[in-house]
Amino acid sequence: MTLMLLLLMLLRFKSQVSDYADSLTALVSPTITDSQPGIPIDIQNWNIPPNIRMADPVFYKAHRVDLLIGASMFFDLLCVGQIRFVPGLPLLLLLLLQTPK
């Protein structure tokens, strides 16, 4: 994939489920990567508690990637807290972009 950069922008963003807001400088491109996840994910047996509001409630369905953040911002967003539903499956990490109901 060839990456074509269009411009540099200051982006302000806010969580859809909490009061968290921040900004970052970003390179803008028409496409970052292919739709993610690359294969369907069956979450029927994950038993995600109803009080958990996901920052991306359809993370298991393939869709366009809107923003790719670097590791430094990811770790700034990361809170204390992990939930493991089933051994061998991904665990849920609490981020500032999400919050329990």
Buried (B, 14 or more C-beta within 10 A) or exposed (E): EEEEEEEEEEEEBEBEBBEBEBEBEBEEEEEBEEEEEEEEEEBEEEEEEEEBBBBEEEEBEEEEEEEEEEEEEEEEBEEEEEEEBEEEEEEBBBBBBBBEE
